[in-house]
Amino acid sequence: MSATSKAFEEGFNSCLNTPYRNPYPEDSNEFNDYERGRTQKLKRSSGYLSEHDFLPDNFFVERRPKPQETPNRYAKAKYK
């Protein structure tokens, strides 16, 4: 299993704009190599992360504390 296997090259050369379809059986080394190749393609693609940012830079996320929950009856009885 080398980084330059046929399956790795196929995964690396697969088009990222198409739905994911690994042609190899799930429990095979070729399946893993194909996924490694496709993942490397994603990591090395120029602009991949900038096109898929989840929030704009000027977006403010308001942090709110969780409301205090009262312990249930079991917890109250156990920790008396």
N, C-alpha and C positions, 0 to 999 in steps of 0.2 A: 504494500500500500504506500505509494509515494505521492508527493504533492503534484506530480505531473502525469498522473494516470489519465486514461481516456475519460473516465467519469468526471474527474476534477475539471478537465478542460471543457467538457460539455457543460458542466454547471457554471463554470466561469464565463463561457461564451453564450450562455442562455440570455435571452432578452428579458430585462427586468420589467418591462411594461406589459408582459403577458402573465396570465395566471400561473402560479407555481405548479409544476408537474414534474415530479422526479420519476424517470422511466424505469428505475431499478427497484427490485424487491426491498421492502423495508429492513429486513434482517441481513442485508448484504454489505460488504465493504464498499461496493460501488455506490450504494445509496449514500453512505457517509461521505465518500469522496465527492459525489455530486453536490451534496449540501455544503461541504467545505468550499468548493469552487464557487458556488453561488453566493455564499456569505462573503468570500473574499471580493467578489465582484461588487457587492453592495458596499463594503467598506472602502474600496478603492475608487468608486464612482465619484467623479467630481460633482460637487453640488448636491449630493444625495441628502445629506443632513439638512442643508439650508432649505431644500424644497419641502422637507417634512418636519419642520419645527412645529411644535404643538401650540405655542403661544407666541404672539408678537413680543418684541423686546420691551415695549412700553406697557405691557399688560400687567396690572397689579392684582395679585391674589390676596384677598382679605382673609386673614387667619382669625378664626373664631374658636374660642374654647368650647369643648364639649359640655353640654349641660350635665350637672351632677346627677347621677342616677342613684336612687336609694337601693341599698342591697336587698335582695329578695329574702323571703322568710327563712330559707335554709341557711343563707350566709349569716343572717342575724343570729340565729340559734347556735350556729357552729362557733362563732367568734365572740360569744358573750364572756 
